[in-house]
Amino acid sequence: MRFVVVLVACLLALAAAKPNSAPYIHQSGRPLNIAHRGLASILPENTLEAFSAALYQGADFIELDVVYTKDKELMVMHDPFLTRITNIRSKPEFATRYETRVYNGKSQTDWWTDKFTFAELTTLGIKQAQAPGRLTIFDYKFTFPLLSDVIEMVLNFNKQHQGKRNPDGRLAGILIEAKDSQMYRDLYNREIGEDILNLLKKYNIETIDKAKLVCPIYLHSFDYGTIKYWGGNTELPNNFLVYGGEKFNLTDVAIYATGVGFEDRNLWDYTENKISDTFYEAKKLGLIVHIWTFKDDEIFFNAKNNIVS
């Protein structure tokens, strides 16, 4: 854990924000606490229960993922397929919907969320994805929320607590990740980033000035096309997420993004034991820099099946 502490301290000391970035994505004196998929170490990920628990534990933001259903609802789920975290295999009524498609360049056979209506998907239960090591006593007790359900929950939470839940007086925010944008462009000729933004408009939180008053909003995606869409259509802050080893042009990213999220190997030179040139390049361009994602599963439980992003 020493590496994490040192690296975070270095990044906090050196990171620079764009002048026009939202004030709520900064915090003096301490790093922001972002609950990755909610309180997922105890409760199944990306559920209302996991998000609510994270808010009451003091998270500054809850982070979540968004996919499409068959009826084009924006559902909160990390994967566009169902076997990893649900009991879909125990549902004989869905047996015939097993489908093979190319996903991330590889052939994969599974049940896909876009083949089910939201009503059908809520008949499934969600399990703890990162076992062994994490609690499994809540397996299959909870199901999927819509993005609108989470927004309403956080709006109500903030109204109830009125920024008095922590010493900083911060409102709880939502960090929204658009998943699998290119797959949905190919399937539906739709930009999921646009549908997310339209939903935010419905709740009157589509600008920094509006969001900061009731529910801070931060956007991110691994898809550069979605980042470009957001960069050209909303002032809300957004992060471009990058896998280690992925080729990217930070100068282009800085045109559309507020920040960039890297794997640790992008930012830390393990050979020289120092911060990498990539970090300094991003800083020079005015990008906020962060790393995804800090978890202690492997350290304490030797759990090799960590899923990140």
Secondary structure, DSSP 4 states (H G I P E B T S, - for coil): -HHHHHHHHHHHHH----TTS-GGG--SSS---EEETTTTTTS-TTSHHHHHHHHHTT-SEEEEEEEE-TT--EEE-S-SBSTTTB-GGG-GGGGGG-EEEEETTEEEEE-BGGGS-HHHHTTS-B--SSTTTS--TTTTSB-PPBHHHHHHHHHHHHHHHTT-SSTT-PPPEEEEEE--HHHHHHHHS--HHHHHHHHHHHTT-SSHHHHHHH--EEEEES-HHHHHHHHHH--S-EEEE--TT----HHHHHHH-SEEEE-HHHHEETTTTEE-HHHHHHHHTT-EEEES----HHHHH--------
